[in-house]
Amino acid sequence: MNTDDSTTGHGFSTLGIHGGAVRGAPGDSVVPPLVQSATFLGGGPDDRLMYSRYGNNPLQELVGRKIAALEGCEAGLVLGSGMGAISSVLLAFLEQGDHIVASRHLYGATLELLEVELPRRGVTTTFVEPTDVASWREAITDRTRILYLEAPTNPTLRIVDPRPAAEAAASAGVGRDIRVVMDATFATPVNLRPASLGVDLVVHSATKYLGGHSDIIAGAVAGSEADIAAVTTMMKRYGAAADPHMVWLLDRGLRTLEVRMRRHNENALALARFLESHPAVEQVLHPGLESHPDHALARELFPHGTGGMVSFMVRGGGEAADLVMSRLQLVQAAPSLGGVESLVSQPRYTSHRAMTAEGRGALGIPDGFLRVSAGIEDVGDLVGDVREALA
Ligand SMILES: Cc1ncc(COP(=O)(O)O)c(C=O)c1O
């Protein structure tokens, strides 16, 4: 099997289709075959053991290389879920007594991992305000092994610049072995390539934009060969591997990632501009809007587009938000994001359900807050549906 990647230097659309590709021979299928097999023949002393939980069936390896090509990294890995990817990365580089510095704006289950699970294993975390550049450096201790961040953040869509974290890790000194890990689920490699900004490991809930059709649960990680090998070992031991059929669907999603992202970016910005002009709307959060607190940074870091998510607050609080949600016809109420169809949710019922209203308010998520994942429908239909619901 020829695994030479002839796509180096190509654009995102080309990489999404051909990245990490195996050059075919006459008679091969154009689409990589789905080999729905847990195991593969071989058992002699010199045979390489292939088993889908090891992440080494041919399609898992191909999509791993594609993820690496898209992220501009040496290696990539597909896992069974975004949380499988995140936990495998953390397990790979942390020992009892180690320390993490993390942005305080993180996905709920990641927060639980850091606040509940890792302390049970002797790993502690200091949370910092990630936009405060000095805070990363100040929080690093002798036992810090990971600096962890996410951008854009959920659901307030703050842009967190990974460069200060990368500089803090570098300035901690040679041999300190501190890795910067970034969850770039909301960004996608089309809008941001964190590795080009000093991030060591990029993680994704590939359930979202990478898969793109709300029909798989998947995770992905990209980084150096050595780091991905370490993460793969954790995936094998703790069992976060990806099922072959899911990987095949993920590969199909990646083929259209660039064109989908272009439309997600356009639709979200158009929806955000419409909402900003609407009298029933108190505030709109989208990094592409001039009114967003991180707009200048978004323009610098996200030159191709500022993402498919839009958050907004309706006048009238929680009751008004419930009413708007119930009146939407095209935009469906559901958690998750990044699929071709538009979805809406209220964080108070989903990601931030466990918090009090005061706690959410302190994070900038008051009752009345709605989060929309703008799909790739015709923009007039999408905006029209929201206009009707707000009328
Ligand atoms: C930013 C972010 N990271 C990680 C996850 C977890 O991904 P998964 O549900 O694929 O495990 C999610 C899920 O919503 C997410 O939004």
The ligand as an SDF file (V2000), in Angstrom:
LIG
                    3D

 16 16  0  0  0  0  0  0  0  0999 V2000
  -16.2780   21.9190   22.3050 C   0  0  0  0  0  0  0  0  0  0  0  0
  -16.6260   20.4890   22.5300 C   0  0  0  0  0  0  0  0  0  0  0  0
  -15.6600   19.6140   22.8590 N   0  0  0  0  0  0  0  0  0  0  0  0
  -15.9330   18.3100   23.0800 C   0  0  0  0  0  0  0  0  0  0  0  0
  -17.2170   17.8200   23.0040 C   0  0  0  0  0  0  0  0  0  0  0  0
  -17.4730   16.3730   23.2640 C   0  0  0  0  0  0  0  0  0  0  0  0
  -17.6580   15.6940   22.0600 O   0  0  0  0  0  0  0  0  0  0  0  0
  -18.4330   14.3060   21.9050 P   0  0  0  0  0  0  0  0  0  0  0  0
  -19.8650   14.5630   22.2120 O   0  0  0  0  0  0  0  0  0  0  0  0
  -18.1620   13.9410   20.4710 O   0  0  0  0  0  0  0  0  0  0  0  0
  -17.8200   13.3470   22.8600 O   0  0  0  0  0  0  0  0  0  0  0  0
  -18.2460   18.6950   22.6440 C   0  0  0  0  0  0  0  0  0  0  0  0
  -19.6360   18.1780   22.5450 C   0  0  0  0  0  0  0  0  0  0  0  0
  -20.5800   18.9230   22.4610 O   0  0  0  0  0  0  0  0  0  0  0  0
  -17.9460   20.0550   22.4160 C   0  0  0  0  0  0  0  0  0  0  0  0
  -18.9080   20.9330   22.0910 O   0  0  0  0  0  0  0  0  0  0  0  0
  1  2  1  0
  2  3  1  0
  2 15  2  0
  3  4  2  0
  4  5  1  0
  5  6  1  0
  5 12  2  0
  6  7  1  0
  7  8  1  0
  8  9  2  0
  8 10  1  0
  8 11  1  0
 12 13  1  0
 12 15  1  0
 13 14  2  0
 15 16  1  0
M  END
$$$$
